[in-house]
Amino acid sequence: MSTLAQTPPRGERLTISYAAIKRGILWLLGASSGLALIEPSPYEVVFLLALFVFALTGIRFSQKLLPLAVLLLGYNIGGIVSLIPWMSDGDAVRFTAVSVYLMITAVFIAGIMSQDAAGRLETLRRGYLFAAWIAGLAALLGYFDIAGLGQAFTLYGRASGTFKDPNVLGPYLALPIVYVLQRILTGQVGMLRGLITLSVPLAALFLTFSRGAWGVLLVSAALMVALTFLTASDAARRARIVTMSLAALAAAFAALLVALSFEEIRNVFDARASLNQDYDLGVTGRFGNQLRAIPMLLDAPNGFGPLQFRWIFNQADPHNVYINAFASYGWLGGLSWASLMVATSYIGWRVVFRPGPTQLHAIAIWSVLFVTILQGSQIDSDHWRHLYLMLGLIWGLAALRPGDGGGEERS
């Protein structure tokens, strides 16, 4: 009799089981996000599984997500129209298909934040950190050519890890690093444990020798510290944030000095630390191509077509997500993307100042996403999976009612 009394009702057991399964899938989604050497990547497979499971158990889409969905739809409709003359180009077709897929991921991620937001954010954070360690370890093994892995995990002498490009690996690692820094500042993790957790992703990001990644990390971390300080509930917490920030800064400076004591690293650092590289300058350099493209795009309502910019400008990509939006997606796509970034900035700055159980998550995510939006002016970030992940998370958090963290899932 006592055994029966202690046994939960059958419906409750199933509810808990569903919640655990969904959190497990979200962990896998975060954990697989750092494996991008093959196409389709494991992330694509796990996302389809997550979509299937959540669709079976129900996803509630708030009307507040309508701008996200409409603007992403307009962006992709523009891309499909621009693709029509290039249907025989397999790369252009795949490029457009990936854009449609990424749109679906962003809307899906935003929708699932309507329930158990705090729990799901924490699950994704842990999975993402695991992925950052795997990608970071691969980057370190490759950079130092351990077990002959240099060819697999480096590109042009720079650490690329489980990504094809160091310039994507670096920005990808920024969010988990900022998350760990925030947890140190707020006392969720001790300084020593936090620095150990940071060690591999931070070293890998440095060894990408990506100026964009360095900038994203520095500005994102500074923004996170400022927002965490401004939203702290009392003077004691603010004092801790200041103290821990200074300690972390000192530790990072010491680590940089150690790294630069190696001549090979110092030589690459000196070359890459310049704000302008030789391929940036001149009429046919990165910035010159962007300026030359603007008047041409003003006369091309459908743009140049997906991936066609490179054939017009000496096999060089735009290296500017906003110009690329007009070039590959036409006026409709370009205006939709620009509008989406403006709308995201509006809701992002609002959500970070909204108290609740998800506020610290919102601060960490928005600090990186906002800087990534700005970074789009010097790199093509429109196909970065983690950009769409952060977009979905911020819009999903913005759709929650004030003071609501999504709550534990009950059904």
Contacts in CASP RR format, 6 or more apart in sequence:
PFRMAT RR
TARGET T0000
AUTHOR 0000-0000-0000
METHOD contacts of the structure
MODEL  1
MSTLAQTPPRGERLTISYAAIKRGILWLLGASSGLALIEPSPYEVVFLLA
LFVFALTGIRFSQKLLPLAVLLLGYNIGGIVSLIPWMSDGDAVRFTAVSV
YLMITAVFIAGIMSQDAAGRLETLRRGYLFAAWIAGLAALLGYFDIAGLG
QAFTLYGRASGTFKDPNVLGPYLALPIVYVLQRILTGQVGMLRGLITLSV
PLAALFLTFSRGAWGVLLVSAALMVALTFLTASDAARRARIVTMSLAALA
AAFAALLVALSFEEIRNVFDARASLNQDYDLGVTGRFGNQLRAIPMLLDA
PNGFGPLQFRWIFNQADPHNVYINAFASYGWLGGLSWASLMVATSYIGWR
VVFRPGPTQLHAIAIWSVLFVTILQGSQIDSDHWRHLYLMLGLIWGLAAL
RPGDGGGEERS
8 16 0 8 1.000
15 409 0 8 1.000
15 410 0 8 1.000
15 411 0 8 1.000
18 57 0 8 1.000
18 409 0 8 1.000
19 116 0 8 1.000
19 408 0 8 1.000
19 409 0 8 1.000
21 53 0 8 1.000
22 50 0 8 1.000
22 53 0 8 1.000
22 54 0 8 1.000
22 57 0 8 1.000
22 112 0 8 1.000
22 120 0 8 1.000
22 409 0 8 1.000
23 116 0 8 1.000
23 119 0 8 1.000
23 120 0 8 1.000
23 123 0 8 1.000
24 123 0 8 1.000
25 46 0 8 1.000
25 49 0 8 1.000
25 50 0 8 1.000
25 53 0 8 1.000
26 50 0 8 1.000
26 112 0 8 1.000
26 120 0 8 1.000
26 123 0 8 1.000
26 124 0 8 1.000
27 123 0 8 1.000
27 124 0 8 1.000
27 126 0 8 1.000
27 127 0 8 1.000
27 130 0 8 1.000
28 46 0 8 1.000
28 49 0 8 1.000
28 50 0 8 1.000
28 127 0 8 1.000
29 43 0 8 1.000
29 46 0 8 1.000
29 47 0 8 1.000
29 50 0 8 1.000
29 124 0 8 1.000
29 127 0 8 1.000
30 43 0 8 1.000
30 46 0 8 1.000
30 124 0 8 1.000
30 127 0 8 1.000
30 128 0 8 1.000
30 130 0 8 1.000
30 131 0 8 1.000
31 127 0 8 1.000
31 128 0 8 1.000
31 130 0 8 1.000
31 131 0 8 1.000
31 134 0 8 1.000
32 41 0 8 1.000
32 42 0 8 1.000
32 43 0 8 1.000
32 45 0 8 1.000
32 46 0 8 1.000
32 131 0 8 1.000
33 43 0 8 1.000
33 128 0 8 1.000
33 131 0 8 1.000
33 172 0 8 1.000
33 385 0 8 1.000
33 386 0 8 1.000
33 389 0 8 1.000
34 43 0 8 1.000
34 131 0 8 1.000
34 132 0 8 1.000
34 134 0 8 1.000
34 135 0 8 1.000
34 162 0 8 1.000
34 163 0 8 1.000
34 172 0 8 1.000
35 41 0 8 1.000
35 42 0 8 1.000
35 43 0 8 1.000
35 131 0 8 1.000
35 134 0 8 1.000
35 135 0 8 1.000
35 162 0 8 1.000
36 43 0 8 1.000
36 162 0 8 1.000
36 163 0 8 1.000
36 164 0 8 1.000
36 168 0 8 1.000
36 385 0 8 1.000
37 162 0 8 1.000
37 163 0 8 1.000
37 164 0 8 1.000
43 385 0 8 1.000
44 101 0 8 1.000
47 105 0 8 1.000
47 108 0 8 1.000
50 108 0 8 1.000
51 104 0 8 1.000
51 108 0 8 1.000
54 108 0 8 1.000
54 112 0 8 1.000
59 108 0 8 1.000
59 111 0 8 1.000
59 112 0 8 1.000
59 114 0 8 1.000
60 111 0 8 1.000
60 114 0 8 1.000
60 115 0 8 1.000
61 107 0 8 1.000
61 110 0 8 1.000
61 111 0 8 1.000
61 114 0 8 1.000
62 111 0 8 1.000
62 114 0 8 1.000
62 396 0 8 1.000
62 399 0 8 1.000
64 395 0 8 1.000
64 398 0 8 1.000
64 399 0 8 1.000
65 107 0 8 1.000
65 110 0 8 1.000
65 111 0 8 1.000
65 395 0 8 1.000
65 396 0 8 1.000
65 399 0 8 1.000
67 340 0 8 1.000
67 343 0 8 1.000
68 106 0 8 1.000
68 107 0 8 1.000
68 110 0 8 1.000
68 340 0 8 1.000
68 343 0 8 1.000
68 344 0 8 1.000
68 391 0 8 1.000
68 392 0 8 1.000
68 395 0 8 1.000
69 107 0 8 1.000
71 336 0 8 1.000
71 337 0 8 1.000
71 339 0 8 1.000
71 340 0 8 1.000
71 343 0 8 1.000
72 103 0 8 1.000
72 106 0 8 1.000
72 107 0 8 1.000
72 336 0 8 1.000
72 340 0 8 1.000
73 103 0 8 1.000
73 336 0 8 1.000
74 332 0 8 1.000
74 333 0 8 1.000
74 336 0 8 1.000
75 99 0 8 1.000
75 103 0 8 1.000
75 325 0 8 1.000
75 329 0 8 1.000
75 332 0 8 1.000
75 333 0 8 1.000
75 334 0 8 1.000
75 336 0 8 1.000
75 337 0 8 1.000
75 340 0 8 1.000
76 96 0 8 1.000
76 99 0 8 1.000
76 100 0 8 1.000
76 103 0 8 1.000
76 329 0 8 1.000
76 333 0 8 1.000
77 332 0 8 1.000
77 333 0 8 1.000
78 302 0 8 1.000
78 329 0 8 1.000
78 330 0 8 1.000
78 332 0 8 1.000
78 333 0 8 1.000
78 336 0 8 1.000
79 96 0 8 1.000
79 99 0 8 1.000
79 305 0 8 1.000
79 306 0 8 1.000
79 328 0 8 1.000
79 329 0 8 1.000
79 330 0 8 1.000
79 332 0 8 1.000
79 333 0 8 1.000
80 96 0 8 1.000
80 100 0 8 1.000
81 302 0 8 1.000
81 330 0 8 1.000
81 332 0 8 1.000
82 302 0 8 1.000
82 303 0 8 1.000
82 304 0 8 1.000
82 305 0 8 1.000
82 306 0 8 1.000
82 328 0 8 1.000
82 329 0 8 1.000
82 330 0 8 1.000
83 92 0 8 1.000
83 93 0 8 1.000
83 96 0 8 1.000
83 305 0 8 1.000
83 306 0 8 1.000
85 305 0 8 1.000
86 92 0 8 1.000
86 93 0 8 1.000
86 305 0 8 1.000
86 306 0 8 1.000
86 308 0 8 1.000
87 93 0 8 1.000
89 306 0 8 1.000
89 307 0 8 1.000
91 307 0 8 1.000
92 305 0 8 1.000
92 306 0 8 1.000
92 307 0 8 1.000
92 308 0 8 1.000
93 306 0 8 1.000
95 306 0 8 1.000
95 307 0 8 1.000
95 328 0 8 1.000
95 383 0 8 1.000
96 306 0 8 1.000
98 383 0 8 1.000
99 329 0 8 1.000
99 382 0 8 1.000
99 383 0 8 1.000
102 383 0 8 1.000
102 385 0 8 1.000
102 388 0 8 1.000
103 388 0 8 1.000
105 385 0 8 1.000
105 388 0 8 1.000
105 389 0 8 1.000
106 388 0 8 1.000
106 389 0 8 1.000
106 391 0 8 1.000
106 392 0 8 1.000
106 395 0 8 1.000
107 392 0 8 1.000
109 388 0 8 1.000
109 389 0 8 1.000
109 391 0 8 1.000
109 392 0 8 1.000
109 393 0 8 1.000
109 396 0 8 1.000
110 391 0 8 1.000
110 392 0 8 1.000
110 393 0 8 1.000
110 395 0 8 1.000
110 396 0 8 1.000
110 399 0 8 1.000
111 392 0 8 1.000
111 396 0 8 1.000
111 399 0 8 1.000
112 120 0 8 1.000
113 120 0 8 1.000
113 121 0 8 1.000
113 392 0 8 1.000
113 393 0 8 1.000
113 396 0 8 1.000
113 397 0 8 1.000
113 399 0 8 1.000
113 400 0 8 1.000
113 406 0 8 1.000
114 396 0 8 1.000
114 399 0 8 1.000
114 400 0 8 1.000
114 406 0 8 1.000
115 406 0 8 1.000
115 407 0 8 1.000
115 409 0 8 1.000
116 406 0 8 1.000
116 407 0 8 1.000
116 408 0 8 1.000
116 409 0 8 1.000
117 357 0 8 1.000
117 358 0 8 1.000
117 396 0 8 1.000
117 397 0 8 1.000
117 400 0 8 1.000
117 404 0 8 1.000
117 405 0 8 1.000
117 406 0 8 1.000
117 407 0 8 1.000
118 357 0 8 1.000
118 358 0 8 1.000
118 361 0 8 1.000
118 405 0 8 1.000
118 406 0 8 1.000
118 407 0 8 1.000
121 358 0 8 1.000
121 361 0 8 1.000
121 393 0 8 1.000
122 361 0 8 1.000
124 389 0 8 1.000
124 393 0 8 1.000
125 176 0 8 1.000
125 179 0 8 1.000
125 361 0 8 1.000
128 175 0 8 1.000
128 176 0 8 1.000
128 179 0 8 1.000
129 176 0 8 1.000
129 179 0 8 1.000
129 180 0 8 1.000
129 197 0 8 1.000
129 201 0 8 1.000
131 176 0 8 1.000
132 172 0 8 1.000
132 173 0 8 1.000
132 176 0 8 1.000
132 177 0 8 1.000
132 200 0 8 1.000
132 201 0 8 1.000
133 200 0 8 1.000
133 201 0 8 1.000
134 162 0 8 1.000
135 161 0 8 1.000
135 162 0 8 1.000
135 163 0 8 1.000
135 169 0 8 1.000
135 172 0 8 1.000
135 173 0 8 1.000
135 201 0 8 1.000
135 204 0 8 1.000
136 159 0 8 1.000
136 161 0 8 1.000
136 162 0 8 1.000
136 169 0 8 1.000
136 173 0 8 1.000
136 200 0 8 1.000
136 201 0 8 1.000
136 203 0 8 1.000
136 204 0 8 1.000
137 200 0 8 1.000
137 204 0 8 1.000
138 149 0 8 1.000
138 153 0 8 1.000
138 161 0 8 1.000
138 162 0 8 1.000
139 153 0 8 1.000
139 154 0 8 1.000
139 159 0 8 1.000
139 160 0 8 1.000
139 161 0 8 1.000
139 162 0 8 1.000
139 169 0 8 1.000
139 204 0 8 1.000
139 207 0 8 1.000
139 208 0 8 1.000
140 146 0 8 1.000
140 159 0 8 1.000
140 200 0 8 1.000
140 203 0 8 1.000
140 204 0 8 1.000
140 207 0 8 1.000
141 147 0 8 1.000
141 149 0 8 1.000
141 150 0 8 1.000
141 153 0 8 1.000
142 148 0 8 1.000
142 149 0 8 1.000
142 150 0 8 1.000
142 152 0 8 1.000
142 153 0 8 1.000
142 154 0 8 1.000
142 159 0 8 1.000
142 161 0 8 1.000
143 150 0 8 1.000
143 153 0 8 1.000
143 154 0 8 1.000
143 157 0 8 1.000
143 158 0 8 1.000
143 159 0 8 1.000
143 207 0 8 1.000
145 154 0 8 1.000
153 159 0 8 1.000
153 160 0 8 1.000
153 161 0 8 1.000
153 162 0 8 1.000
154 160 0 8 1.000
154 161 0 8 1.000
155 164 0 8 1.000
155 165 0 8 1.000
155 166 0 8 1.000
156 166 0 8 1.000
157 268 0 8 1.000
158 166 0 8 1.000
158 207 0 8 1.000
158 208 0 8 1.000
158 209 0 8 1.000
158 210 0 8 1.000
158 268 0 8 1.000
159 166 0 8 1.000
159 169 0 8 1.000
159 204 0 8 1.000
159 207 0 8 1.000
159 208 0 8 1.000
159 209 0 8 1.000
160 166 0 8 1.000
160 169 0 8 1.000
160 208 0 8 1.000
161 169 0 8 1.000
161 204 0 8 1.000
162 169 0 8 1.000
163 169 0 8 1.000
163 172 0 8 1.000
166 208 0 8 1.000
166 209 0 8 1.000
166 210 0 8 1.000
166 213 0 8 1.000
167 208 0 8 1.000
167 210 0 8 1.000
167 212 0 8 1.000
167 213 0 8 1.000
167 379 0 8 1.000
168 384 0 8 1.000
169 204 0 8 1.000
169 205 0 8 1.000
169 208 0 8 1.000
169 210 0 8 1.000
169 213 0 8 1.000
170 204 0 8 1.000
170 205 0 8 1.000
170 208 0 8 1.000
170 210 0 8 1.000
170 212 0 8 1.000
170 213 0 8 1.000
170 216 0 8 1.000
170 217 0 8 1.000
171 210 0 8 1.000
171 212 0 8 1.000
171 213 0 8 1.000
171 216 0 8 1.000
171 372 0 8 1.000
171 375 0 8 1.000
171 381 0 8 1.000
171 384 0 8 1.000
171 386 0 8 1.000
172 384 0 8 1.000
172 386 0 8 1.000
173 201 0 8 1.000
173 202 0 8 1.000
173 204 0 8 1.000
173 205 0 8 1.000
173 213 0 8 1.000
173 217 0 8 1.000
174 205 0 8 1.000
174 213 0 8 1.000
174 216 0 8 1.000
174 217 0 8 1.000
174 220 0 8 1.000
174 368 0 8 1.000
174 371 0 8 1.000
174 372 0 8 1.000
175 364 0 8 1.000
175 365 0 8 1.000
175 368 0 8 1.000
175 386 0 8 1.000
175 390 0 8 1.000
176 201 0 8 1.000
177 198 0 8 1.000
177 201 0 8 1.000
177 202 0 8 1.000
177 205 0 8 1.000
177 217 0 8 1.000
177 221 0 8 1.000
178 217 0 8 1.000
178 220 0 8 1.000
178 221 0 8 1.000
178 224 0 8 1.000
178 364 0 8 1.000
178 367 0 8 1.000
178 368 0 8 1.000
179 364 0 8 1.000
180 189 0 8 1.000
180 194 0 8 1.000
180 197 0 8 1.000
180 198 0 8 1.000
180 201 0 8 1.000
181 198 0 8 1.000
181 221 0 8 1.000
181 224 0 8 1.000
181 225 0 8 1.000
181 248 0 8 1.000
182 224 0 8 1.000
182 228 0 8 1.000
182 360 0 8 1.000
182 363 0 8 1.000
182 364 0 8 1.000
183 189 0 8 1.000
183 194 0 8 1.000
184 190 0 8 1.000
184 191 0 8 1.000
184 194 0 8 1.000
184 195 0 8 1.000
184 244 0 8 1.000
184 248 0 8 1.000
185 225 0 8 1.000
185 228 0 8 1.000
185 240 0 8 1.000
185 241 0 8 1.000
185 244 0 8 1.000
185 245 0 8 1.000
185 248 0 8 1.000
186 228 0 8 1.000
186 237 0 8 1.000
186 240 0 8 1.000
186 241 0 8 1.000
186 360 0 8 1.000
187 240 0 8 1.000
187 244 0 8 1.000
189 197 0 8 1.000
191 244 0 8 1.000
191 247 0 8 1.000
191 248 0 8 1.000
195 248 0 8 1.000
195 251 0 8 1.000
202 252 0 8 1.000
202 255 0 8 1.000
203 255 0 8 1.000
203 259 0 8 1.000
205 213 0 8 1.000
205 214 0 8 1.000
205 217 0 8 1.000
206 214 0 8 1.000
206 256 0 8 1.000
206 259 0 8 1.000
207 265 0 8 1.000
209 268 0 8 1.000
209 269 0 8 1.000
209 272 0 8 1.000
210 272 0 8 1.000
211 272 0 8 1.000
211 273 0 8 1.000
211 275 0 8 1.000
212 375 0 8 1.000
212 378 0 8 1.000
212 379 0 8 1.000
215 371 0 8 1.000
215 375 0 8 1.000
216 368 0 8 1.000
216 371 0 8 1.000
216 372 0 8 1.000
216 375 0 8 1.000
219 371 0 8 1.000
219 374 0 8 1.000
220 367 0 8 1.000
220 368 0 8 1.000
220 370 0 8 1.000
220 371 0 8 1.000
221 367 0 8 1.000
223 367 0 8 1.000
223 370 0 8 1.000
223 371 0 8 1.000
224 363 0 8 1.000
224 364 0 8 1.000
224 367 0 8 1.000
224 368 0 8 1.000
225 241 0 8 1.000
225 245 0 8 1.000
227 352 0 8 1.000
227 363 0 8 1.000
227 366 0 8 1.000
227 367 0 8 1.000
228 241 0 8 1.000
228 360 0 8 1.000
228 363 0 8 1.000
229 238 0 8 1.000
229 241 0 8 1.000
229 242 0 8 1.000
231 352 0 8 1.000
231 353 0 8 1.000
231 355 0 8 1.000
231 359 0 8 1.000
231 363 0 8 1.000
232 238 0 8 1.000
232 241 0 8 1.000
259 265 0 8 1.000
259 269 0 8 1.000
260 266 0 8 1.000
260 269 0 8 1.000
279 285 0 8 1.000
279 286 0 8 1.000
280 286 0 8 1.000
280 287 0 8 1.000
281 287 0 8 1.000
282 288 0 8 1.000
283 292 0 8 1.000
284 313 0 8 1.000
284 314 0 8 1.000
284 316 0 8 1.000
285 316 0 8 1.000
286 316 0 8 1.000
286 319 0 8 1.000
286 378 0 8 1.000
289 313 0 8 1.000
289 314 0 8 1.000
289 316 0 8 1.000
289 318 0 8 1.000
290 318 0 8 1.000
290 319 0 8 1.000
290 320 0 8 1.000
290 323 0 8 1.000
292 313 0 8 1.000
293 309 0 8 1.000
293 312 0 8 1.000
293 313 0 8 1.000
293 318 0 8 1.000
293 323 0 8 1.000
293 327 0 8 1.000
294 323 0 8 1.000
296 304 0 8 1.000
296 312 0 8 1.000
297 303 0 8 1.000
297 304 0 8 1.000
297 323 0 8 1.000
297 326 0 8 1.000
297 327 0 8 1.000
297 330 0 8 1.000
300 330 0 8 1.000
301 330 0 8 1.000
301 331 0 8 1.000
302 330 0 8 1.000
302 331 0 8 1.000
303 326 0 8 1.000
303 327 0 8 1.000
303 328 0 8 1.000
303 329 0 8 1.000
303 330 0 8 1.000
303 331 0 8 1.000
304 312 0 8 1.000
304 327 0 8 1.000
304 328 0 8 1.000
305 327 0 8 1.000
305 328 0 8 1.000
305 330 0 8 1.000
306 328 0 8 1.000
306 329 0 8 1.000
307 328 0 8 1.000
308 327 0 8 1.000
308 328 0 8 1.000
309 316 0 8 1.000
309 317 0 8 1.000
309 318 0 8 1.000
309 323 0 8 1.000
309 324 0 8 1.000
309 327 0 8 1.000
309 328 0 8 1.000
310 316 0 8 1.000
310 317 0 8 1.000
317 324 0 8 1.000
317 380 0 8 1.000
318 324 0 8 1.000
318 327 0 8 1.000
318 380 0 8 1.000
319 378 0 8 1.000
319 379 0 8 1.000
319 380 0 8 1.000
320 376 0 8 1.000
320 377 0 8 1.000
320 378 0 8 1.000
320 379 0 8 1.000
320 380 0 8 1.000
321 337 0 8 1.000
321 376 0 8 1.000
321 377 0 8 1.000
321 379 0 8 1.000
321 380 0 8 1.000
321 381 0 8 1.000
321 382 0 8 1.000
322 334 0 8 1.000
322 337 0 8 1.000
322 338 0 8 1.000
322 376 0 8 1.000
322 377 0 8 1.000
324 380 0 8 1.000
324 382 0 8 1.000
325 333 0 8 1.000
325 334 0 8 1.000
325 336 0 8 1.000
325 337 0 8 1.000
325 338 0 8 1.000
325 382 0 8 1.000
326 333 0 8 1.000
326 334 0 8 1.000
329 336 0 8 1.000
329 337 0 8 1.000
337 382 0 8 1.000
341 373 0 8 1.000
344 369 0 8 1.000
344 373 0 8 1.000
344 391 0 8 1.000
344 394 0 8 1.000
344 395 0 8 1.000
345 370 0 8 1.000
345 373 0 8 1.000
347 394 0 8 1.000
347 395 0 8 1.000
347 398 0 8 1.000
348 362 0 8 1.000
348 366 0 8 1.000
348 369 0 8 1.000
348 370 0 8 1.000
348 394 0 8 1.000
348 398 0 8 1.000
349 366 0 8 1.000
350 398 0 8 1.000
351 362 0 8 1.000
351 366 0 8 1.000
351 394 0 8 1.000
351 397 0 8 1.000
351 398 0 8 1.000
352 359 0 8 1.000
352 362 0 8 1.000
352 363 0 8 1.000
352 366 0 8 1.000
354 362 0 8 1.000
354 402 0 8 1.000
354 403 0 8 1.000
355 403 0 8 1.000
356 403 0 8 1.000
356 405 0 8 1.000
357 403 0 8 1.000
357 405 0 8 1.000
358 397 0 8 1.000
358 400 0 8 1.000
358 405 0 8 1.000
358 406 0 8 1.000
361 393 0 8 1.000
361 397 0 8 1.000
362 394 0 8 1.000
362 397 0 8 1.000
365 390 0 8 1.000
365 393 0 8 1.000
365 394 0 8 1.000
365 397 0 8 1.000
366 394 0 8 1.000
368 390 0 8 1.000
369 387 0 8 1.000
369 390 0 8 1.000
369 391 0 8 1.000
369 394 0 8 1.000
372 381 0 8 1.000
372 384 0 8 1.000
372 387 0 8 1.000
372 390 0 8 1.000
375 381 0 8 1.000
381 387 0 8 1.000
400 406 0 8 1.000
END
